[in-house]
Amino acid sequence: MNSVDLAAYLDAERAEVERALERAADEFPDVLPPDQAAAGRHGVVSGGKRLRPILCATAFRASGGEAPSPTLYDFAVSIELIHAYSLIHDDLPSMDDADLRRGEPTTHRVHGVDAATLAGVALIPLAARRVLVAGEELGLDASTARECARILSGAAGAGGMVGGQGLDLLGEGRALGAEALTELHRHKTGALLMAALELGAVAAGAADRVREALRTYGRHVGLAFQIADDVLDATATAEELGKEPSDAHLDKSTYVSLHGLEGARRLARGETAAAVAALDNAMVDAPALVALADYIVTRRN
């Protein structure tokens, strides 16, 4: 398995993702009122790790897919539109009441609660539209394009992100056990990350064993990502993270509060090991995915 210059890889991938997100946001004024279009753009193009579309594009290539860069990333950013929705709504006064995201004022602080709320809601159908349109441009047949829309919608809805946000609200001020905490984050964080991998596999026409291996990888790295977030919340400052408040300040259960700092770190490493093992067991040669699994638990923001 060849090594990967992960820093260079992430820089190149993020550049492609940012251009695709700009193309997506340029369409907002055509379908949304001006205040919602502005709020949506703010939530979508205000930076971030862009891990989900990068994982989607990486899974596509690991599954043998070939496509021109603009088209592949137009497809991959459909998942980032859902992620952007989740952050806009997480930051609202009715949820975390956050003032900062990535070191800048949150969308509702800039554009108002009403515009931010409605723009967030609109991003879900806009993401479904993008996956279908870009899927057609990738040359997917109608059945495969519908399957991609089903995967995306499932990860966004009650069985995924939206359901996880509901569980998150219900969990405030409660001491959740290990099973309940994992159930929450398999919905809120894990569902989108797993969908990113599966979307790439399906679009590339991956064999069933490869698709399942990438789903399993996504399930484990999704949980590792959340555990790593909890560790960062407990060890980094608001300035380093570029956001406030933390889950601990909101009286939410975290992997650190449940397992301790070192216990949480061990759990995260175990999840990434399981993710890489899933690729190895299915003989999926994907050095970039191996490197990304390590990045998820060693990142500093």
N, C-alpha and C positions, 0 to 999 in steps of 0.2 A: 504494500500500500504506500503510495507516494506521500511525502509530507506536503503541507500546504502553508504558504505564507499568509496566515489568516488576516493580519492587518491589511495587507494589500488586497486580499480577496474581499474583505468587508468594505473597504473604500470603493472598489470598483462596483460592487453590488449595490451599495447605498446610492451611488451616483445614478445608476440605472433606475432604481426605485424612485428616487426623488423626481427624476424627469417624468416618470410615468404618473406619479401623484400630481404633478403640476398639470399634466394633460387631463387627468380626471377632474381636478378642481376647476379647470378652465371651462368645463361643461356645466358647472353648477348654476351660473346665471341663466342658462337656457331652461332650467327645470325647477328652480327655486326662487321665491321672492328675494329681493336684494339683501334684506337683513339676514335671512337664513343662509343665502349663498356666501355672504361674508363670514358668518360664524362657521359654516362648514369648511371653508378654505382655511380659516385660522386653526381649526382642529386637525386638519389633514396635513398641512404643509409646514407645521411648526416644529419639525425635527423629530428625532427619536432614533432608536436602534434599528428599526425596520427589519427586525428579525423574522417576522412571519413571512413577508414576501420573499426574503432571501432564502428561507427554508423551502418555500414553494418552488422557486426557480432552481435551487440546488437539487431538490428531489426529482424535478423534471429531468434534469441532466443525468442524475444518478440512475434513472429509469430508462435511459437510452433516448430521451427526447431531444430533438433538434428543432430550433426555431430561431428566426431573427430576433435580436435583442429587444427592440421596441415592443413587438407583439407579445413576447413571453412576459415582459414586465407589466404591460397593460393588463394581462390576465392575472398575474401574481398580486398586484396591488388591490384586487378586489377584497382580499382578506384584510389588508391594512385599513380599508375604509370601515370595516366592522370594528377593528381595534380602535380606530379613531373615535367612532361612536361611543365605545365603552368608556374611553377616557373622558370624553366630554361629559357623559352622564355620571361617571364616578365622582367628578369634581363638583357637581351641582350641590347647592345648599341642602337639598333633601337627602343627599348621600354623604360624601366626605367633607363638603363645604371647604374645598381647597382653594387657596389663593394662587398657588404657583404650580406650574407643570413645566419641566425642563428649564427651570430658572426664569420663566416668563409668566405673566399673568394668565390665568386660565381663561378658557373661551367665554364662560359666562360673566367673568369679571370685565372682559373687554366689550362683549356684544350683548350682554344682558341675558337673564335667565330664560326668558321666553324664546328668543332666537336660538340660543344654544340648545335648549331642549328639543325644539322642532328640527333643527339642523341635524342633531344626533339621530333622531328617529328616521329622518330622510336618508341618512347614509346607508341604512340596511337595504332598502329596495334599490338604491343606486349601486350598491355593491353587487347585488344579484344581476342587475342589468349589465354591469361591466363584465362579470364573469361569462355571461352568455355572448355578448358582442365580441369580446376579445377571444373567447373560445372559438367562435365562428372564424375569426381572422387567423387563428392557429390551425384551422383546418379540421376541427373536431366535427364529427357527425352530430346530428341532432340529439341522438340518444346519449352520447357522451357529454355533450354540453348540458343537457338536463341533469345528468348525474352530478356534474360539477356544481350546478346550482343547488341541487338537493343537499350536497355535502356542506356547502357554504351556509345555506339557510338553517340546516340542522345545528351547525356550530354556533350560529348567531342567536337562535331562538330559545325556547323554554328548556330544551334539553342541553343547552350550551351556555353562551354568554349571558343572555337575559335571565335565564334561570339561576345562574350563578350570582348575578347581582341581587336577585331576590333573596337567595340564601345568605348573601353577605349582609344585607340589611337585617335579616332575622337574627343573625349571629352577633350583632352589636350588643355589648354589655353582657354576653353569655360566655361561659367557659366551655368551649367546644372540645369534645374528645377527638382522638386521632382520626377515627373513621369519619366523623361529621366534617372535620376540617378538610380532609382529603376529598370528600364528596363535593364540598363547596368549590375547591380549587380545580378539580377535574372539570367542573362546569365553567367557572369564571375565567380561568387561565388556560387550562389544558385543552379544552375543546377547540379553540381557535388554532393553537399550535399543532394539534394533531391534524386538523383539517388542512392546514397549510401543506403538510407533507403529503396527505392523501390527494389533494388537488393536483399537486405536481405529478404524482404517480399516475393518476387517472388520465390526465391530459397527455401524458407520454405513452399511454397504452401499456402500462407495466403489467407483467404477469402477476397472477394472484399472490404468489409467495412474496414478491417484491412489494406489492401494495400493502400486504399485511405487515411485513417487516417495517415499512415506513410508518404505518399507523402505530405500531408498538413503540418504535423509536419516538414518535411524536408524543405518545401518551407519557412516556418516562421523562422526556426533556421538558414537557409542559409542567410536570410536578417539580422537577429540579429547578426550573425557572422561578416558580413561586417560592420555594424554600430559600433559594438564593436571594430573592427580593426581601424576604423576612430577615435574613441575616444582615443584608445591607441596611435595612431599616433600623436594626439594633446596633450597628457599628459605625455608620456614616452620618455625617451632619446633613442638615437640610440643604446647605449650600453645595455639598458634594453631590447629593442626589438630585438637586434641582427641583424638589417638590416638598410640599408640606400640606397637611400634617401626615405623620406616619400612622400605620394601623395600630401600633401600641398606644399612641395618644388618643386614638378614637375608641379605645377599650375593645379592640377586636382580638380574638384568639389568633395566635401566629404559631408557626413551627418552632420559633425560638421560645415563646412562652410555654409551649407544651413539652419540648424536648431539651431545652437549653441550647446555648450557642454551639457547642461542639457536637451535641447530638444532632442538631439541624444540619450542620456541615456534613456529618457522616451520612445522613439521609440523602442529601443532595448528591454526594459522590456516588452513593449506591444507585440512585436513579439514573445518573449518566452512564454508569457502568452497564446497567441493564439495557439502556438505549443502544449502546454500541454493540452489546452482545446480540441484540435482535438483528442488527445488520450482518454481523459475522455469521450467525446461524443460517441466515438466508443467502449467504455468499454475495451480499451487496457490497461492492467495492466503491466506497464513497468517502474518501479521505476528508473532503470538506465538511461532511456531516459529523465525522468523528471530531474534527477540530472545533466545530460549532458547539458540540455537546460540552466540551471542556470549557469553552468560552462562557457558556451559560452560567457556570458555577464559579468562574474566576473573575468575571467582570467587576468593575468598581462603580457602576451606576446603572 
